[in-house]
C-alpha cells in the first residue's frame, strides 16, 4: 500500500464515521487531499476496491469502508498519542468520588460509558480466586443441597449451589463456615486453597467426606474463569441506523446473555494487559460480524477487571478509545 492509498483509506473511513455518507473523489480532494485531482483519487479508489478496502452500493455512488479499511484506521488511531486529560477530568473526578461497593462502581461506569459513546458498555470483574475473601457463608437449602454466599473485599457478592454426598446439619455447616472464614478471611482463595482442607477437617472425622466435597465445590466455583458481568446501553443503540437491522441488535443481545463467550474475550484482554479491538470478521462470535468491540483492562479497588464497548463498525473509535482509557485510569486510582 502506498502513502497516498493510506491517506485515502483514512479519509474515507473518517468521512463515513462523521457523516454516515459514502465518500466520493470530489469530497476527498476538497476536504482531505487537496493536492490531487478527483480523477487521480477515483483511480486510486478503484484499486482499493479491488484490494478489499472499499465497496460501492451502486456504480455511481461514493465509497464505503470495509472492515479491512476500518482496521487500517483503528491501527492508525491506536498508534497516535492521545492527550485529552483536560476533556475527561470531570469524568475522572466523578468516578473517583464513588465510594460505594464495586458493584455500584461498575454499574455506574457502564452507564457513563454508554451515555458518552452511544455504544453498549460492558464491564467484568475478573476470576474470583484472585480476589480477597471477606466472608463465606454456607446455608442448608434442604437435604444435601447447599448455598454458598461469597463476599469479596470491596463488597462484591457471588453465590453458588452444590450438592454434598452426605447430609450435614445446619450446625455442622455453620462450623465449617466458621473454620473456613478463620483461615481464609483476608486472603485470596489461591493463597489458602491448598492448605484449607487440612485445617478445617482436623478433629471432624465424622463429616470428613462432606467437608472435602464442600471445599472442592467452592474450589471449582472460585477457580473457573468466573466473571461478574455488568452492561448498559442496549436499548439506546436501537436509535443508531446500523441497528435498524434488528438481526444486528439481536446479535448483541445474544452475546450479552452468553457469559462464556464474553468471559473468554475478557480473559484474553486481561492476560494481554492491553487494549484489544475486534472488527467484523475478527470477532469470534458469528453474530458479531457486522459489529466492533473494544476491550481494555482495569483495576478497580485492586481487583482485576475489563471494560468494553460494543457498537457498529462505524464507531467513533478515537473518542471511544479515549473515553475508555480515561475511565480505566480513574478506576485504577479508585
Helices and strands as residue ranges (DSSP letters): H 3-19, H 25-31, H 38-50, E 54-55, E 64-65, H 67-79, H 89-96, H 102-117, E 120-125, G 128-130, E 133-142, E 145-152, E 157-163, H 170-184, H 189-201, G 205-207, H 208-223, E 228-232, G 236-239, G 241-244, H 246-257, H 259-272, E 276-279, G 280-282, G 286-288, E 291-298, G 300-302, E 305-312, H 317-333
